[in-house]
Amino acid sequence: MGRTLAVVGGGVIGSMIAWQAARKGWDTTIYERDPAESASWVAGGMLGCMGEARPGEDTALDLARASARRWPDLLTALADPTIVVATDTVLVAADTADAHELATRADYLLSRGLAMKPLRGRDIRSVSPGLGSSVRGGYLAPGEGAVDNRALLRALRTAATQVGVTTRTRHVTDLDDLDADQVVVAAGVGAGRLWPPAAIRAEKGEILRLRRPPTAPPPPDNVIRARWRGRLVYLVPRADGVVVGATQYEVGVETDPEPRAGGVADLLTDAIEVMPGLAEYRVSEVGGGMRPVTPDALPLIGRLDERTVLAAGHGRNGIMLAPITAELVVDHLDDTVDPRWSATLDPRRFT
Ligand code: GLY
């Protein structure tokens, strides 16, 4: 079999796959439409394992943990100190129902061998001094950090280029048009257009980037994930401020990422209540994106036919899951994939 590879999609997952495949000897080309349209570009960059866990979704947690174990070596290989922006996460609650939800999650994680540290009011403010008076308590998820998604994308592209990957700006509408022995589809919600049976639906999210002026209080050192009167809001530090995310709702077949005013208003209200100093920050960007979501909250990773491998449907956790995804895809290309994951993540499991 020849060793030319086309990767459709230039987000974090597509770029990670291209980099790892080229390191294994594949002559690789990335085909991407507009990098600023990818979910990776608007993302917050949290490496969510405990923070994204939901009671009962054991396999999703196992997959996230497997990917978490691969991150340190990849970051060492990328050798870019601007990528990691936080190394711990603080989960906080506002009212009794929020606190109950967090406690349920902590109990579930403990049953799976992952301990979060409970933090009462005073403890929580010593870990994260800028939190507002409405924060009742929470948990520390040690070692659960975040990356600057855009720095990561740049570093991945540089690393990929250094091992011979080329990039073409092209909107691929038919995989037969690609001149390559093997094709990987890593196009997020766009994967459904290239392989219509894909069980992927779009969930829209708004996200903000706030810049800190010199006189304003500093951004948090940690990721802050708040369960806030039934809504979710997270703060992810950046060198120049903070990313505030994210709303989440179903949009069916529509793929219009333009932010809704109501979603932006909710994010700002909640973020400023969680961390009042953010009221002084400047709104430098209002963004929207589409999460590619599957019915069982697990991605679709595997062979569609002798020439094509799919890697899509990573929902809220695409950046976190990029390392294990890239490894599994390259194993599929080389026919060495772990059978446990190939059955569980088989893209045809719903069709
Ligand atoms: N990774 C968090 C989100 O999708 O909003």
Boltz pocket constraint, residues with backbone or C-beta under 6 A from the ligand:
constraints:
  - pocket:
      binder: B
      contacts: [[A, 44], [A, 45], [A, 46], [A, 48], [A, 205], [A, 245], [A, 246], [A, 247], [A, 291], [A, 315], [A, 316], [A, 317]]
      max_distance: 6.0
